[in-house]
Amino acid sequence: MHLQRLHIDGLRNISAADLELGAGFNYLYGDNGAGKTAILEAVHVLARGRSFRSNSLERLVNKEPGSLLVRAEVSNRSGTHRLGFARTDAKNQYRIDGQHADGFARLAGQIAVQTLLPDASDLVYGSPGERRRFLDWGLFHVKHDHLSLARQYNRALMQRNAWLKSQESSGATWQEDPWVESVVDHGLQLNKHRSEYVQRLQQPFRESLSALSVGIDLALAYGWGGLQDEAESRKKMSESFARDVKFGATQRGPHRADLLVTAQGAGSPNGVDPSDGSSQTAKIGGAKASEILSRGQAKIAASALVLAQVELQRQEIGENSIVLIDDFGAELDAEHWRRFLSTLERLDCQVIATSTEAPGNLGWLEQIKCDVFHVEQGKVGAESSS
């Protein structure tokens, strides 16, 4: 999979830009504020329906002309497709091969991206929500019914939470709960998807860590958020009913789950059942990765997770991801970047990376064949390939 062409109109400070991208490494350089990251955002909007910097699409729209347009040609296993996203008057439009597409999910199914951003270590240090999103996007591309199941669970969860809020002074009992069965049934299925995915991700993650030479042995596990076994889950939901009513929110379920990154040998790698909040979900035997890794090591661990997800997708559906790297070269030393890019090259991935450094200032980058673009004040110019 790779982008062949990218056209951007009215995204942040980019009034109009056309890029013909190489199938391998694409290097975008320029000063801070030039518009480099906006190009990555344009790709991310096509692939995930939003920017990685903000949930608000309106913030992306350039005040002049007041509308946003992103078009791309993408080559994947089903052929070459023309993708389009437009936002005008706070309304979104999606198109595939000139035809209207109902919602961003159809566009997302045509283009898979992975991101490595300056805050990549947040995948280790950050909230469980960051790691849940990482898992769910990986599953979106390898398990076709995952999105539908996630939406069913979220609808049931929202309905139950609304009902719980209305019952605070009613004296309602567990037996009167009209939504708990749907939450448990869909929640168990969703947790099963994620748990199995984490188990399959384990080996590629360890291989990626070894390739990057992180210097510490880590393992992955899935924290179930209190819903693991069917019979036990209903018992636990019954026990937490009074607390759910008190807070007007469901305390157990996949929305409380976590991807656990832990020191190997501290406990079972096959999953645990954290039922009472993120402080427990991030530990197995007390070996919490964020407590023992430096920020540089955490970024390497996050890089290994990205590489593992790329590899697993390639294994399971025969399709690569497009890797977006913002502020290339930040925090990691040249050796780790060489190892990272060597692995991406082996996986035959397209990379679109930004930096403030001209390519000639990074001597080791000369060893990599890449297409170079200079970005200045929202204008993009192609330079000769290195």
Secondary structure, DSSP 8 states (H G I E B T S, - for coil): -EEEEEEEEEETTEEEEEEE--SSEEEEE--TTSSHHHHHHHHHHHHHSS-SS-S-GGGGB-TTTSEEEEEEEEEETTEEEEEEEEEETTEEEEEETTEEESSHHHHHTT--EEEE-TTTTHHHHS-HHHHHHHHHHHHHHH-TTHHHHHHHHHHHHHHHHHHHHTTTTTT--GGG-SSHHHHHHHHHHHHHHHHHHHHHHHHHHHHHHHHHT-SS-EEEEEE-TT--SHHHHHHHHHHTHHHHHHHTS--SSGGG-EEEEEETTSS-TT-B---S-HHHHT-STT-BHHHH--HHHHHHHHHHHHHHHHHHHHHHHS---EEEESSTTSSS-HHHHHHHHHHHHHTT-EEEEEESS-GGG-GGGGGS-EEEEEEETTEEEEE---
